Amino acid sequence: MLVHRAPRVAIMATGDELVPPGTPLLPGQIPESNGPMLAAQARRLGADVRRLPVAPDRLDIVLETVRQALEWADVLVASGGVSVGAHDVVRTALESVGRLELWRVAVQPGKPLAFARATAPDGAARYLFGLPGNPVSSFVTFELFARPVLRALAGHARPGDRPMVRARLGEAVTKAPDRRAYLRVTLQPGAPGAGILEARLAGGQGSNVLSALAAADGLAIVPEGLAGLPAGSEVDVLLFDDDR
């Protein structure tokens, strides 16, 4: 019987403004929510997960944290610090320890994404993801980019597969025309005799609106090249239901 070791995943959140959940907030601080979320996503895929301490926006600290994590982890998933601001140091750290393969993607939400490959001292491959800091963007880019890698490391023959259904939009939607949108939607039975589910927006589609993500059944895909779709249009919906 062929078996695979559970992939080892290190989760790191970055940002001077982040404090552990439950900590009283001072002005300018926010709870660190991405770490618990990303850890749960990885564990649902069967990964052995370690959450790292929150790293400040300092290249030297982020770089040392990344190097130490890669002594153990097959995959590093960092959130925040991958845009183009002065405090966005994660992409630089990934380039310092490996080869940057991907930087920025035409996805909504989730444009500022970095992916690099590195080699451990023992010659083993390491995979490094720098996800956006906004929580919905972080969730969506993990599902689209990190999830297939973890499934491949776990031995899945078709790591990119996931449940998908066809649905009809119950309302008009809009999006940035130059990006492929993944809209958080709920699914419900369509009109009698329609033979297809109806998809409606689960709430606000901003990349900070976790309530819509929590209420959603899946992600409706609206291709690039469109500024939106009218009600009644058919779309593919990636389901959250089964991540195995």
Backbone as CSV, one residue per row, in Angstrom:
resi,resn,N_x,N_y,N_z,CA_x,CA_y,CA_z,C_x,C_y,C_z
1,MET,0.840,-1.182,0.000,0.000,0.000,0.000,0.890,1.253,0.000
2,LEU,0.635,2.148,-0.930,1.377,3.406,-1.009,0.727,4.443,-0.100
3,VAL,1.514,5.029,0.781,0.996,6.072,1.661,1.880,7.307,1.538
4,HIS,1.329,8.445,1.904,2.046,9.716,1.870,2.023,10.342,3.254
5,ARG,3.139,10.909,3.630,3.182,11.671,4.880,2.298,12.906,4.754
6,ALA,1.638,13.272,5.850,0.841,14.498,5.842,1.748,15.690,5.560
7,PRO,1.360,16.575,4.643,2.192,17.748,4.384,2.314,18.626,5.620
8,ARG,3.513,19.143,5.846,3.763,20.014,6.991,3.647,21.465,6.531
9,VAL,2.809,22.219,7.210,2.491,23.587,6.792,2.748,24.553,7.939
10,ALA,3.509,25.595,7.666,3.725,26.678,8.626,2.890,27.875,8.202
11,ILE,2.147,28.435,9.144,1.267,29.580,8.889,1.846,30.803,9.585
12,MET,2.035,31.880,8.825,2.600,33.102,9.394,1.781,34.307,8.960
13,ALA,1.364,35.121,9.916,0.719,36.402,9.626,1.710,37.518,9.907
14,THR,1.662,38.567,9.087,2.582,39.685,9.264,1.812,40.991,9.380
15,GLY,2.367,41.914,10.153,1.764,43.241,10.263,1.956,43.838,11.636
16,ASP,2.459,45.068,11.694,2.650,45.746,12.978,1.340,45.953,13.722
17,GLU,0.231,45.981,12.980,-1.062,46.292,13.583,-1.751,45.074,14.185
18,LEU,-1.212,43.888,13.991,-1.895,42.660,14.393,-1.569,42.265,15.829
19,VAL,-2.600,41.840,16.551,-2.422,41.309,17.901,-3.215,40.007,17.998
20,PRO,-2.824,39.088,18.884,-3.537,37.813,19.002,-5.010,38.012,19.334
21,PRO,-5.886,37.139,18.822,-7.310,37.226,19.144,-7.537,37.204,20.649
22,GLY,-8.450,38.040,21.117,-8.752,38.118,22.539,-7.946,39.144,23.291
23,THR,-6.927,39.714,22.658,-6.107,40.740,23.297,-6.829,42.080,23.241
24,PRO,-6.896,42.833,24.354,-7.500,44.170,24.297,-6.788,45.028,23.248
25,LEU,-7.568,45.723,22.432,-7.013,46.473,21.316,-6.654,47.895,21.719
26,LEU,-5.495,48.331,21.290,-5.085,49.722,21.399,-5.376,50.416,20.074
27,PRO,-5.352,51.747,20.040,-5.583,52.443,18.769,-4.634,51.947,17.677
28,GLY,-5.198,51.679,16.506,-4.398,51.219,15.379,-4.152,49.732,15.337
29,GLN,-4.716,48.972,16.277,-4.517,47.526,16.296,-5.772,46.795,15.833
30,ILE,-5.585,45.608,15.265,-6.700,44.748,14.869,-6.368,43.310,15.254
31,PRO,-7.394,42.488,15.511,-7.128,41.081,15.843,-6.540,40.337,14.646
32,GLU,-5.649,39.423,14.914,-5.047,38.604,13.870,-5.995,37.448,13.561
33,SER,-6.733,37.561,12.467,-7.745,36.560,12.136,-7.302,35.599,11.045
34,ASN,-6.343,35.984,10.233,-5.962,35.123,9.112,-5.278,33.834,9.557
35,GLY,-4.458,33.915,10.601,-3.748,32.722,11.054,-4.677,31.583,11.433
36,PRO,-5.651,31.812,12.326,-6.587,30.737,12.658,-7.366,30.234,11.446
37,MET,-7.759,31.154,10.561,-8.520,30.760,9.372,-7.690,29.870,8.452
38,LEU,-6.481,30.298,8.126,-5.628,29.527,7.223,-5.220,28.191,7.834
39,ALA,-4.979,28.181,9.144,-4.651,26.920,9.812,-5.812,25.934,9.703
40,ALA,-7.035,26.432,9.872,-8.207,25.563,9.751,-8.345,25.036,8.326
41,GLN,-8.103,25.884,7.332,-8.181,25.429,5.944,-7.156,24.329,5.670
42,ALA,-5.938,24.508,6.163,-4.895,23.504,5.930,-5.192,22.206,6.676
43,ARG,-5.660,22.317,7.912,-5.973,21.102,8.688,-7.112,20.326,8.049
44,ARG,-8.046,21.021,7.447,-9.157,20.331,6.797,-8.666,19.473,5.632
45,LEU,-7.510,19.819,5.100,-6.911,19.032,4.025,-6.001,17.928,4.548
46,GLY,-5.936,17.778,5.873,-5.123,16.728,6.465,-3.696,17.119,6.762
47,ALA,-3.378,18.406,6.706,-2.003,18.854,6.919,-1.644,18.875,8.398
48,ASP,-0.353,18.714,8.660,0.227,18.919,9.987,0.615,20.398,10.050
49,VAL,-0.055,21.161,10.895,0.036,22.624,10.845,0.711,23.177,12.093
50,ARG,1.592,24.146,11.887,2.145,24.938,12.977,1.883,26.413,12.689
51,ARG,1.319,27.096,13.665,1.132,28.541,13.544,2.330,29.251,14.164
52,LEU,2.905,30.160,13.414,4.062,30.914,13.866,3.614,32.202,14.545
53,PRO,4.455,32.791,15.386,4.104,34.079,15.991,3.904,35.141,14.910
54,VAL,3.049,36.115,15.203,2.855,37.237,14.282,4.192,37.948,14.083
55,ALA,4.534,38.213,12.832,5.798,38.883,12.511,5.545,40.356,12.216
56,PRO,6.356,41.251,12.748,6.209,42.668,12.425,6.668,42.943,10.995
57,ASP,6.418,44.163,10.537,6.785,44.540,9.171,8.268,44.890,9.081
58,ARG,9.110,43.932,9.431,10.562,44.113,9.368,11.167,42.959,8.588
59,LEU,11.902,43.294,7.550,12.440,42.267,6.669,13.334,41.288,7.412
60,ASP,14.180,41.777,8.325,15.106,40.871,8.998,14.373,39.829,9.827
61,ILE,13.299,40.253,10.523,12.543,39.312,11.351,11.746,38.344,10.481
62,VAL,11.095,38.869,9.446,10.322,38.001,8.551,11.241,36.986,7.883
63,LEU,12.395,37.423,7.428,13.323,36.525,6.743,13.821,35.420,7.674
64,GLU,14.163,35.768,8.895,14.621,34.757,9.845,13.500,33.780,10.190
65,THR,12.269,34.288,10.330,11.128,33.421,10.614,10.892,32.445,9.472
66,VAL,10.980,32.934,8.243,10.795,32.075,7.073,11.871,30.996,7.025
67,ARG,13.110,31.372,7.232,14.202,30.395,7.179,14.044,29.306,8.235
68,GLN,13.667,29.706,9.432,13.472,28.712,10.483,12.294,27.798,10.166
69,ALA,11.218,28.367,9.635,10.038,27.561,9.317,10.351,26.510,8.269
70,LEU,11.179,26.856,7.294,11.458,25.930,6.203,12.386,24.796,6.599
71,GLU,12.947,24.840,7.801,13.689,23.682,8.300,12.744,22.520,8.599
72,TRP,11.476,22.844,8.834,10.483,21.814,9.168,9.398,21.686,8.109
73,ALA,8.894,22.819,7.636,7.676,22.831,6.827,7.952,22.516,5.361
74,ASP,7.028,21.766,4.751,7.028,21.593,3.302,6.493,22.842,2.616
75,VAL,5.542,23.483,3.283,4.852,24.638,2.705,4.785,25.746,3.745
76,LEU,5.126,26.949,3.331,4.926,28.134,4.165,3.796,28.947,3.563
77,VAL,2.825,29.310,4.389,1.733,30.184,3.963,1.781,31.432,4.826
78,ALA,2.135,32.556,4.210,2.186,33.837,4.910,1.055,34.715,4.412
79,SER,0.499,35.525,5.291,-0.537,36.474,4.879,-0.084,37.879,5.219
80,GLY,-0.329,38.789,4.272,0.077,40.179,4.444,1.484,40.411,3.934
81,GLY,1.787,41.678,3.659,3.143,42.041,3.273,3.528,41.694,1.856
82,VAL,2.541,41.503,0.948,2.883,41.124,-0.426,2.421,42.149,-1.449
83,SER,2.018,43.328,-0.999,1.643,44.375,-1.939,2.894,45.163,-2.321
84,VAL,2.756,46.462,-2.572,3.897,47.234,-3.071,4.268,48.379,-2.140
85,GLY,3.786,48.370,-0.907,4.103,49.430,0.038,5.458,49.238,0.697
86,ALA,5.882,50.273,1.412,7.189,50.230,2.075,7.251,49.145,3.141
87,HIS,6.101,48.785,3.725,6.079,47.786,4.790,5.783,46.378,4.280
88,ASP,5.668,46.222,2.968,5.326,44.918,2.400,6.609,44.147,2.099
89,VAL,7.068,43.394,3.099,8.401,42.777,3.034,8.370,41.276,2.751
90,VAL,7.194,40.673,2.723,7.132,39.216,2.568,7.645,38.780,1.201
91,ARG,7.228,39.479,0.152,7.701,39.090,-1.186,9.229,39.129,-1.260
92,THR,9.833,40.160,-0.678,11.294,40.258,-0.664,11.913,39.084,0.084
93,ALA,11.295,38.701,1.197,11.801,37.562,1.967,11.707,36.269,1.167
94,LEU,10.594,36.073,0.459,10.448,34.858,-0.344,11.498,34.807,-1.447
95,GLU,11.760,35.949,-2.073,12.790,36.001,-3.114,14.175,35.719,-2.547
96,SER,14.382,36.077,-1.286,15.699,35.894,-0.675,16.012,34.430,-0.385
97,VAL,14.981,33.631,-0.133,15.217,32.224,0.219,14.918,31.267,-0.930
98,GLY,14.287,31.753,-1.994,13.918,30.869,-3.088,13.807,31.611,-4.401
99,ARG,13.154,30.982,-5.353,12.950,31.556,-6.679,11.487,31.963,-6.822
100,LEU,11.249,33.245,-7.057,9.884,33.738,-7.197,9.317,33.263,-8.528
101,GLU,8.209,32.515,-8.476,7.589,31.960,-9.673,6.366,32.755,-10.112
102,LEU,5.743,33.438,-9.175,4.478,34.105,-9.469,4.360,35.344,-8.605
103,TRP,3.959,36.438,-9.232,3.775,37.686,-8.487,2.618,38.447,-9.108
104,ARG,1.531,38.534,-8.371,0.286,39.196,-8.742,-0.498,38.342,-9.738
105,VAL,-1.783,38.225,-9.483,-2.668,37.410,-10.308,-3.928,38.200,-10.629
106,ALA,-4.532,37.887,-11.776,-5.730,38.598,-12.224,-6.969,37.964,-11.608
107,VAL,-7.037,38.027,-10.281,-8.114,37.402,-9.517,-8.737,38.442,-8.595
108,GLN,-10.040,38.387,-8.445,-10.777,39.275,-7.543,-11.662,38.435,-6.626
109,PRO,-11.396,38.454,-5.316,-10.356,39.184,-4.593,-9.039,38.400,-4.605
110,GLY,-7.925,39.130,-4.423,-6.669,38.416,-4.255,-5.550,38.753,-5.207
111,LYS,-5.530,39.949,-5.781,-4.504,40.286,-6.778,-3.073,40.186,-6.252
112,PRO,-2.745,40.744,-5.070,-1.347,40.696,-4.618,-0.985,39.346,-4.001
113,LEU,-0.532,38.423,-4.840,-0.152,37.088,-4.378,1.247,36.769,-4.882
114,ALA,2.060,36.151,-4.043,3.406,35.731,-4.436,3.563,34.235,-4.179
115,PHE,4.288,33.570,-5.067,4.594,32.149,-4.892,6.052,31.921,-5.263
116,ALA,6.760,31.203,-4.411,8.174,30.908,-4.656,8.456,29.448,-4.336
117,ARG,9.510,28.926,-4.931,10.027,27.591,-4.623,11.396,27.741,-3.982
118,ALA,11.676,26.877,-3.037,12.983,26.882,-2.385,13.424,25.437,-2.179
119,THR,14.673,25.270,-1.788,15.225,23.944,-1.523,15.766,23.901,-0.107
120,ALA,15.345,22.907,0.660,15.814,22.739,2.034,17.254,22.230,2.033
121,PRO,17.952,22.339,3.172,19.330,21.838,3.244,19.475,20.373,2.843
122,ASP,18.426,19.570,3.060,18.505,18.154,2.684,18.112,17.906,1.228
123,GLY,17.852,18.989,0.478,17.502,18.864,-0.928,16.023,18.765,-1.212
124,ALA,15.196,18.719,-0.182,13.748,18.608,-0.371,13.167,19.925,-0.878
125,ALA,12.112,19.810,-1.674,11.451,20.997,-2.211,10.623,21.679,-1.131
126,ARG,10.592,22.984,-1.191,9.768,23.797,-0.306,8.930,24.747,-1.166
127,TYR,7.698,24.989,-0.720,6.772,25.836,-1.465,6.320,26.975,-0.558
128,LEU,6.409,28.196,-1.065,6.155,29.374,-0.237,5.081,30.240,-0.883
129,PHE,4.040,30.521,-0.117,2.950,31.363,-0.586,2.899,32.648,0.231
130,GLY,2.825,33.775,-0.459,2.550,35.049,0.186,1.167,35.501,-0.227
131,LEU,0.209,35.385,0.682,-1.182,35.704,0.386,-1.508,37.129,0.822
132,PRO,-2.554,37.722,0.244,-2.949,39.073,0.653,-3.351,39.115,2.125
133,GLY,-3.264,40.306,2.706,-3.613,40.466,4.114,-5.095,40.573,4.382
134,ASN,-5.871,41.057,3.404,-7.316,41.121,3.621,-7.866,39.705,3.767
135,PRO,-8.713,39.466,4.762,-9.068,38.076,5.092,-9.774,37.309,3.983
136,VAL,-10.705,37.935,3.277,-11.400,37.209,2.214,-10.433,36.890,1.075
137,SER,-9.580,37.844,0.731,-8.567,37.598,-0.299,-7.639,36.464,0.118
138,SER,-7.272,36.438,1.383,-6.402,35.386,1.895,-7.081,34.024,1.782
139,PHE,-8.342,33.953,2.173,-9.096,32.701,2.091,-9.188,32.218,0.648
140,VAL,-9.601,33.111,-0.249,-9.832,32.713,-1.639,-8.538,32.276,-2.314
141,THR,-7.460,33.016,-2.121,-6.204,32.636,-2.772,-5.635,31.343,-2.191
142,PHE,-5.854,31.081,-0.909,-5.461,29.778,-0.363,-6.202,28.668,-1.103
143,GLU,-7.514,28.827,-1.261,-8.307,27.789,-1.918,-7.876,27.578,-3.367
144,LEU,-7.559,28.658,-4.068,-7.235,28.550,-5.489,-5.809,28.073,-5.740
145,PHE,-4.862,28.482,-4.903,-3.453,28.241,-5.206,-2.761,27.286,-4.224
146,ALA,-2.977,27.461,-2.930,-2.293,26.603,-1.956,-2.960,25.235,-1.836
147,ARG,-4.265,25.196,-1.894,-4.987,23.933,-1.722,-4.520,22.840,-2.686
148,PRO,-4.388,23.118,-4.002,-3.926,22.048,-4.896,-2.526,21.539,-4.557
149,VAL,-1.648,22.418,-4.083,-0.298,21.989,-3.709,-0.355,21.044,-2.512
150,LEU,-1.157,21.394,-1.507,-1.271,20.521,-0.334,-1.881,19.177,-0.715
151,ARG,-2.858,19.187,-1.589,-3.468,17.926,-2.017,-2.476,17.073,-2.814
152,ALA,-1.649,17.721,-3.635,-0.635,16.974,-4.383,0.383,16.344,-3.433
153,LEU,0.824,17.099,-2.434,1.781,16.563,-1.464,1.174,15.425,-0.648
154,ALA,-0.146,15.460,-0.468,-0.826,14.406,0.283,-1.107,13.170,-0.565
155,GLY,-0.791,13.246,-1.874,-0.917,12.066,-2.716,-2.163,11.981,-3.561
156,HIS,-2.960,13.040,-3.627,-4.155,13.003,-4.464,-3.761,12.927,-5.938
157,ALA,-4.402,12.048,-6.677,-4.086,11.880,-8.092,-4.514,13.088,-8.913
158,ARG,-5.586,13.743,-8.496,-6.083,14.925,-9.215,-6.245,16.055,-8.205
159,PRO,-5.131,16.680,-7.822,-5.170,17.641,-6.711,-5.969,18.896,-6.976
160,GLY,-6.191,19.225,-8.247,-6.938,20.438,-8.551,-8.439,20.261,-8.535
161,ASP,-8.908,19.019,-8.413,-10.352,18.774,-8.440,-11.023,19.292,-7.178
162,ARG,-12.254,19.762,-7.343,-13.100,20.071,-6.200,-14.544,20.103,-6.685
163,PRO,-15.516,19.912,-5.782,-16.912,19.897,-6.200,-17.313,21.224,-6.842
164,MET,-18.056,21.130,-7.943,-18.521,22.316,-8.652,-19.925,22.053,-9.180
165,VAL,-20.771,23.070,-9.157,-22.114,22.954,-9.711,-22.370,24.133,-10.643
166,ARG,-23.351,23.952,-11.493,-23.813,25.039,-12.361,-25.005,25.692,-11.683
167,ALA,-25.062,27.023,-11.720,-26.166,27.746,-11.083,-26.531,28.959,-11.927
168,ARG,-27.724,29.473,-11.676,-28.217,30.663,-12.383,-28.250,31.829,-11.406
169,LEU,-27.692,32.958,-11.805,-27.661,34.129,-10.933,-29.065,34.658,-10.683
170,GLY,-29.381,34.878,-9.418,-30.674,35.443,-9.053,-30.682,36.954,-9.059
171,GLU,-29.537,37.559,-9.336,-29.415,39.018,-9.374,-28.225,39.377,-10.245
172,ALA,-28.212,40.625,-10.714,-27.076,41.101,-11.498,-25.856,41.267,-10.599
173,VAL,-24.674,41.047,-11.160,-23.429,41.218,-10.407,-22.461,42.061,-11.229
174,THR,-21.572,42.757,-10.534,-20.542,43.558,-11.192,-19.167,43.156,-10.665
175,LYS,-18.131,43.479,-11.445,-16.767,43.114,-11.082,-15.788,43.943,-11.898
176,ALA,-14.504,43.865,-11.537,-13.455,44.498,-12.329,-13.299,43.730,-13.643
177,PRO,-13.360,44.401,-14.789,-13.346,43.671,-16.064,-12.044,42.950,-16.372
178,ASP,-10.932,43.371,-15.767,-9.644,42.760,-16.104,-9.287,41.567,-15.224
179,ARG,-10.195,41.167,-14.343,-9.875,40.064,-13.437,-10.997,39.034,-13.404
180,ARG,-10.633,37.795,-13.107,-11.626,36.748,-12.875,-12.127,36.878,-11.449
181,ALA,-13.435,36.978,-11.283,-14.019,37.190,-9.956,-14.524,35.876,-9.374
182,TYR,-14.346,35.764,-8.069,-14.872,34.635,-7.298,-15.810,35.223,-6.245
183,LEU,-17.092,35.230,-6.574,-18.096,35.891,-5.744,-18.625,34.921,-4.698
184,ARG,-18.747,35.410,-3.467,-19.290,34.589,-2.391,-20.803,34.540,-2.524
185,VAL,-21.338,33.330,-2.747,-22.767,33.188,-3.020,-23.390,32.103,-2.143
186,THR,-24.686,32.245,-1.953,-25.487,31.172,-1.376,-26.235,30.478,-2.504
187,LEU,-26.560,29.225,-2.294,-27.282,28.442,-3.291,-28.623,28.008,-2.733
188,GLN,-29.629,28.062,-3.578,-30.968,27.638,-3.188,-31.660,27.036,-4.405
189,PRO,-32.734,26.268,-4.189,-33.436,25.700,-5.340,-33.916,26.798,-6.283
190,GLY,-33.823,26.539,-7.576,-34.298,27.498,-8.561,-35.810,27.450,-8.704
191,ALA,-36.292,28.170,-9.684,-37.730,28.195,-9.948,-38.218,26.790,-10.295
192,PRO,-39.464,26.472,-9.945,-39.996,25.141,-10.266,-39.818,24.816,-11.747
193,GLY,-39.263,23.658,-12.001,-39.051,23.225,-13.371,-37.791,23.748,-14.017
194,ALA,-37.055,24.623,-13.325,-35.851,25.204,-13.929,-34.730,24.181,-14.038
195,GLY,-34.682,23.251,-13.090,-33.658,22.222,-13.140,-32.258,22.713,-12.859
196,ILE,-32.140,23.843,-12.189,-30.824,24.403,-11.891,-30.914,25.218,-10.608
197,LEU,-29.846,25.233,-9.829,-29.818,26.015,-8.596,-29.760,27.512,-8.891
198,GLU,-30.184,28.289,-7.912,-30.077,29.744,-8.014,-28.977,30.224,-7.079
199,ALA,-28.117,31.095,-7.576,-27.023,31.669,-6.785,-27.309,33.137,-6.511
200,ARG,-27.182,33.524,-5.239,-27.338,34.927,-4.845,-26.145,35.339,-3.999
201,LEU,-25.778,36.611,-4.095,-24.666,37.113,-3.303,-24.940,36.889,-1.826
202,ALA,-23.935,36.397,-1.122,-24.088,36.098,0.308,-23.975,37.345,1.172
203,GLY,-23.660,38.474,0.568,-23.483,39.735,1.291,-22.528,40.613,0.521
204,GLY,-21.972,41.609,1.191,-21.013,42.491,0.552,-19.807,41.725,0.037
205,GLN,-19.286,42.146,-1.099,-18.196,41.422,-1.746,-16.828,42.052,-1.509
206,GLY,-16.739,42.992,-0.586,-15.448,43.561,-0.240,-14.524,42.515,0.357
207,SER,-13.215,42.700,0.171,-12.256,41.693,0.629,-12.077,41.669,2.139
208,ASN,-12.795,42.540,2.838,-12.749,42.532,4.310,-14.039,42.015,4.927
209,VAL,-15.010,41.605,4.109,-16.345,41.251,4.615,-16.398,39.752,4.899
210,LEU,-16.004,39.376,6.111,-15.995,37.964,6.479,-17.393,37.394,6.650
211,SER,-18.368,38.241,6.977,-19.722,37.731,7.197,-20.275,37.086,5.931
212,ALA,-19.998,37.669,4.769,-20.472,37.076,3.516,-19.771,35.753,3.243
213,LEU,-18.494,35.680,3.573,-17.758,34.429,3.392,-18.321,33.341,4.301
214,ALA,-18.623,33.699,5.543,-19.157,32.722,6.492,-20.523,32.205,6.057
215,ALA,-21.304,33.053,5.387,-22.652,32.667,4.974,-22.677,31.924,3.645
216,ALA,-21.578,31.945,2.898,-21.571,31.449,1.525,-21.523,29.926,1.452
217,ASP,-22.098,29.406,0.375,-21.993,27.984,0.047,-20.843,27.710,-0.914
218,GLY,-20.383,28.753,-1.599,-19.308,28.555,-2.559,-18.944,29.848,-3.248
219,LEU,-18.103,29.712,-4.277,-17.588,30.853,-5.030,-18.088,30.768,-6.465
220,ALA,-18.876,31.765,-6.887,-19.347,31.837,-8.267,-18.269,32.489,-9.125
221,ILE,-17.941,31.863,-10.234,-16.854,32.330,-11.090,-17.417,33.188,-12.218
222,VAL,-16.917,34.429,-12.299,-17.257,35.321,-13.412,-15.955,35.608,-14.154
223,PRO,-15.856,35.212,-15.425,-14.568,35.288,-16.126,-14.059,36.713,-16.326
224,GLU,-12.742,36.803,-16.563,-12.150,38.071,-16.935,-12.705,38.502,-18.292
225,GLY,-12.605,39.797,-18.580,-13.146,40.327,-19.824,-14.577,40.806,-19.709
226,LEU,-15.192,40.611,-18.552,-16.565,41.052,-18.311,-16.595,42.027,-17.148
227,ALA,-17.483,43.025,-17.236,-17.677,43.954,-16.122,-18.776,43.476,-15.185
228,GLY,-19.393,42.375,-15.521,-20.456,41.817,-14.692,-21.313,40.878,-15.514
229,LEU,-22.387,40.405,-14.910,-23.346,39.539,-15.585,-24.751,39.916,-15.140
230,PRO,-25.732,39.838,-16.036,-27.111,40.134,-15.634,-27.740,38.969,-14.884
231,ALA,-28.815,39.258,-14.180,-29.588,38.197,-13.535,-30.023,37.188,-14.589
232,GLY,-30.004,35.922,-14.204,-30.375,34.862,-15.126,-29.206,34.208,-15.827
233,SER,-28.025,34.810,-15.735,-26.838,34.214,-16.352,-26.431,32.952,-15.593
234,GLU,-25.893,31.983,-16.306,-25.412,30.762,-15.673,-23.921,30.873,-15.364
235,VAL,-23.536,30.371,-14.199,-22.143,30.432,-13.748,-21.762,29.100,-13.106
236,ASP,-20.468,28.830,-13.072,-19.948,27.713,-12.293,-19.718,28.173,-10.861
237,VAL,-20.015,27.311,-9.902,-19.831,27.630,-8.487,-18.946,26.556,-7.850
238,LEU,-17.790,26.980,-7.329,-16.926,26.091,-6.553,-17.520,25.931,-5.160
239,LEU,-17.745,24.704,-4.741,-18.403,24.457,-3.459,-17.397,24.363,-2.320
240,PHE,-17.813,24.857,-1.145,-17.004,24.730,0.064,-17.247,23.402,0.784
241,ASP,-18.283,22.700,0.360,-18.821,21.566,1.074,-17.862,20.451,1.405
242,ASP,-16.917,20.179,0.475,-16.076,18.989,0.636,-14.665,19.323,0.173
243,ASP,-13.758,19.492,1.122,-12.382,19.817,0.771,-11.493,18.583,0.726
244,ARG,-12.080,17.428,0.830,-11.268,16.215,0.762,-11.273,15.696,-0.669
